Amino acid sequence: MVHKGNKEMAAAKMLEWRARPFNPRDARDTAELLNMCVKALQDKRASTREAALTALIGEFEKLPLLDDADKACFNVFALCGVCIREGRSLKEARLAFRAVGLLAVTHRAASPSILDEAFPLLATTIRDQDDAPTLAAAIDCLVAVTFAGARNKEHVERSMKVIWDAIFSPVSRSSSPNVETTASPQVLIAAVSAWAFLITTIVSVTDVLRKADSAIWNATFASLAGLLDHDDRAVRMAAGEALAVCVELNLTQHIPRKDMDALAAKASDLAFEAPGKGSNNTILPKQKDLFRQIAAFLTLGERPEKSLPTSMDGCVALQVSTWAKLVQLNFLRRFLGKGFEKHVEDNELFKEAFSYGADEGTLLSVAKMKQSSKTKDFVKHDRYYNWDCTIFATRPHYTARYKPKRF
């Protein structure tokens, strides 16, 4: 009777524990929070899963040490894939995309395998998704996992092609080289900014553009220049920054002179545009300021000058004097959100280019990053080849909502 009573008491405590609502504040450290989130991500309630994803995002923004949390990271990654593929709300998918992107830049040793496993689903989502916020979240995730995990230039170019196809569909481009994009402003802003960020990580100012590639870059230039006529001012600004980067990186060296003159004239027009000639007049001053700088760069060679705080107390400023670095910084500020200061100061991915005392001309580079982390990646790579693992439950009563498959 005593034995039966003990079993009933244990069962009752187990039921009580399982019924306890997810509360990330109960976690004493990162490892415990990750295990709690693994359990919560298997809950049938969408609200619980969304709360777990939100907690993960907040934790990854703080740049925690994850080297000793491999199993939990495996589980988080796999379950984020489940939330994206089979979740019941678009909000859940958007949170999962952000969590995966932040996991990749936080757990650097795992990022190559995160890219390998996540790329197919990200590419499919970007190609097929109709919801603009979800599509933008998938694009941001693809940029993050690509930059953190790319092992060569081809990996970056593959992601750039996926993003470019979100701006101008391949079907439309095949029928007319000057076709207008049908993507929403939110998607265009995310995609153009993402594309510009990635190009800065693989192209150097000293690179010589092959004559054979000139036709491709001429078409790219024309497509981006066409976005300067978009009704949305934020789209124009994203396209303007991307064009300035292309000019700065010598990707326009084979563009006809008349086209470059037309770009400079267009930049001048947008720098002095009157209200009422585009949507979102609240950012008209920002548009004017940006295109004033672009016009000065195109006609006089003047570089942008910007100073941004990068320390926790705001006292340390980062000086930016190239378009490529400005584009990189703008993307990171937007993607990292509250974790921007912590990551640029302490994350090895960003410290060389953006921490205190960094040289103004130093850019994030996939090639440099690969060289600096090659030994570490090779040492740890074997542990990450199998991200479609089963759940390593820390408690035996877990009943998985789904069995995680390949992400």
N, C-alpha and C positions, 0 to 999 in steps of 0.2 A: 504493500500500500504506500509505503514511504517512497519507494522507487517510482511508482506511478505518479505520486504527487509532485515529485521533483521534475519529472518529464513534463507534466502539465504546466508547472510553473515556468520551466525553461521555454516551453512553446508559447506561453502567454507573453513572456518578455521579448521573445523573437518577433511575435506579431506586433507588439508595441513598438519595437525598434524599427520594424519595416514601415509602420504607419507614421512614424515621426516625419514631419515635413522637412524638406531640404532647406538647410540654413547654412550658408557658407561661413557665417560668423562663428559657427561651432568648431571650425577647423583650427587646429593649433599651429599648423605649418603647411607648406606647399604640398608635401607628400600626402598629408591627410586630406587636404582639399581636393587633390586629384582623384583620390580613391572615392571620396564622397560624390564627385562629379561623375565618375564612371557609373556608380550606382544610379544617380539621378538621371543620367542620359538613357537609361534602360526603362525608365518609368513610363507608364502608359499615358500619363497626363502631359500634354504639350507644354503647359505652363511650367511644370517642373523641369522639363528638358531645357526650355528657354532660360529659366533661372540658372541652371547649371552652366549653360553656354556663356551667359553673361558673366558669371563668376570666373570662368576660365579666361575670358577676355581681359577682365580686370587684373587677374593674376599675371598673365603673360605680359601685360603692359608694364608691370613692375620689374620685368627681366629677372625672374627667379632662376636659381641654379637647378637644372633638370638632369644633370649627368647621372644622378643616382635614382632617377625616377623613370627608368626606361619602360618597365612594364605598364605603368600607369599612362605614360605617353602613348604607347602602342594602343592601349584601349581607348583613350581619348580620341586619337586620330581615327581609328576604325569606326567608332561610334559617331563621330562628326560626319563621316561618309554616309552612315545610315540616316542621320538626320537630314542630310541633303537629298538623298535618293528617295527616302520613304517617309519623311516628316509630313506632318499634317498642316503646316502653315509655311508661307513664304518667309515669314519673320524668322522661323526656326532655321531655315536654310541660310538666310543672310547671316545670322549669328554664327552658324557653323562655318561658313566660308571665312569669316573674320577670325574665328578661333584657329582654324588651320593655318591661315597666313601668319598670324602672330606666333603660333607654335614653330613654324619653319624658321622665322628669324630669331626666335629665342633659343631653340634647341638646334644649334648650328650643325652638330655632328650628324643629326638625323635628316637634315634638310635635303640632301641629294635623293634619298629614298622617298621622302615626302613628295618631291617633284615627280619622281618616276611613277608613284602610285596614284597621285592626284591628277596628273595632267589629262588623262583620258576623260574623266568626269568633268573637269573644268572646261575642256575644249567643247564637249558636248553641250554643257549648260550655256556657254557663251554663244554657241551656234543656234540653239533651239529655244532658249528662254525668251518669253515675251514681256515679263515683268521687269520694268526698267530698274528699280532699286535692287532686285535680286541679280540682274545681269551686271550691274555696276559692282556689286559685292563680289561676284565671281571673277570679274576682271581684276579687281584689287588683290584678291587672293592669288590669282595666277601670277601677277607681277611679284608679289612677296615670295612665293615659293620658287619662282624662277630665279630671282636675284639671289636668294639664299642658297638654292640647291643646284644651280646650273654648273656643270663641269666643263663646258666648252661654249664657244660662240654659237654653235648650231642649236643648242638647247634654248638660248635666248631668241634666236631668229625664229624658231618654231613657235614660241609663245607670241612673238611680235606678229606673225602671220595670222594667228587666231584672233588677236585683238584687232588687226587691220580689217579682217573680214567682218568684224562687228560694226565697223564704221562704214565700209563700202562692201556690200555683199559680192562674192565672186560672180554670181549670176548677172548682177547689174553691170559689173565691170566688163564682162565678156560681151555684153550687148552694146555698151557705149562707154568709151573711156572717160567721158565728161559727165557721167550720171550723177545726179544729186543723191545724197544719202537720205535714207528714210528712218534712220535711228533717232530716238528721242534725244532732246538736249542733255538729259542726265547721263545717258549712255555715251553720247559723243564726248562730253567733258571727261568722263572717267576713262574712256578708251584712248582719246588723243593724249591725255596726260600720261597714261600708263605707257603708251607706245613711245612717247618722247623720253620718259624715264629710262626705259630699257635700251633705247638706242645710245644713250649716253654711257651705258655700262660696257659697251663692246666696241665703240668707235672712238678713236683718238684723233686729236687735231692734226697729228703728224701722219696719219694714215693717208695713203694715196688711193683715190677712187679709180678703180679700173674703168677703162673706156667702155668695156663690155657691159658694165653695170649702169652706164649713164642713162639708158632708156628707162630703166626701172625707177631711178631716182627722179628723173624728169616727170614721170607720171605721178610719183608720190608727191612731188612739189606742187604739181597742178591740182591734185586732189585736196591737199591741205590749204592751198591758196583759195580754193573754191569755198572752203568753210568760213573764210573771212566775210563772206556775204550772208552768213546765216543770221536769222532774225534774233537769236539769243546771244546776248553780249558775252556771256561766260564761254560759250562755244567759240566765239571769235578770239577770245583771249587765250584759250587753250591752243587753238590752231596757230595763233601768232607766236606763242612761246615755242611750239614745236618747229615752226619755220625758222625762228631765230637760232635754235639749236642746230638745225640742218645747215644753215649758213656758217655758223661758228665752227662746225666740225668738217667743213669743206665738202659737204655732200652735194652742194649746188654748183660745183666748179664747172660743170658742163651745161648748166642752164643757160639758154640764150640771154643775151644782155637785155633785150627788150622785156623779157619776163621778169628779170630782177628789178628793172626800172619800174615796172608796173607794180611789183610788190612794195617797193619803197613808197610809191605814190599812194597805194592803198593804205599803208601804215600811217602816212601823214593825214589822210582823210579821216581815218578812225581816231586819230589823236585829237582832232578838232571837230568831231561829229556833234551835231546838235541833238537835243533830246527829241524823242518821237520817231527816231529812225531805227528803232530796235526795241525788243522787249527787255524787261528788267532794267528800268532806268535808274534803280538804286545803285547799280554798280557802274554807271556811266563815268564817274570820276576815276574809278580804277581802270576802266578801259582806256580812257584818255591818257592816263599816266603810263600805262604799259606800252601803248603804241607810240607814245612820244619817245620812250626809250628804244623801242624797236626801230623807229625811223632814224633816230640818231645813230644807232648801231649800223644800219644799212647804208646810210649816206656818209657818215663821218668816222665810223669804226669805233664809236664810244661804247664801252662796256657797261652793263648794268651795275649799280652800286646799291647794295642792300645790307643792312645790319640786323641780325636777329638774335635774341637771347637764347642761349643753349644750356644755361645752368639752372639748377633747381630754384635759385633765388633770383634769377633774372639778371644777375650782375655781369655775367660773362657773355660777350656778344660774338657772334660768328660773322665775319665779313665775307660777303659773296660778290664776286666780280666777273663771273662768267655765266652765260645763259644755261650751259649744261649743269653747272652746280646749282643754279637757282631752280631749275626744273627738278633736280634730284631732291633738293631740300623741301620744295613745295609738296611733292608727293609724300615724302616721309612725314612731314608735319600732319598731313591729312590722314594718312593711313595709321600711324602710330598713336595719334590722338593724345590722350593724357600721358602716354608712355614715351612721348617724343624726347623730353629732356633726359630721362633715365637711359634710354637706348643709345642716343648719340654720344653720351658721356662714357658708358660702360660696355656697350655691345661691341664685340670685336668686328662685326660686320661694318660698323659705321664710324668707329673711333678715329681711324686714320684720316678720314675726310672731314669729319664734323665735330670732333671733340675740341676742347680748349687748346689753343696753340696750333691747330691744324693749318696747313698752308692753304691760302685762298684758291690756288689752282689745282689742288688735289681732288680727284673725282673718285666716286665709287666705281670699281672696275671688277668685272667678273674674272678676268685673267689674273689680276693681282691677288684677288681673294682666293682663287684656286691655288696659287703658288704658296701663299702664306698658311693655308690650312691643309695642304696635301697630306702630310704625314698623319695628322690627327684624323682626317677623314678615312684614310686607308686603314688605320688601326681600328676604327670603330665601325667601318662599313659593314662587316659581316654580321653585326648585331642588328642591322636595320633592313636587311633584304626582304624580310617577311612581315610586312605591315598588315597582311590579311590574317593575322593570328587570331586565335580564339580568345575570349575574355579570360584574363587571369583574375578571377574573383578573390577578393580578400575575405569574403564571407560566403559560406557554402549555400546560402539560401537565395542567391541571385537567380532570378529567372529572366533571362534576356528577352527583351521585346523582339529583337531580331538577332539573327546570328550574323555578325559582321562578315562581309565578304570583302573582296578587293575593293578598295576605295574608288 
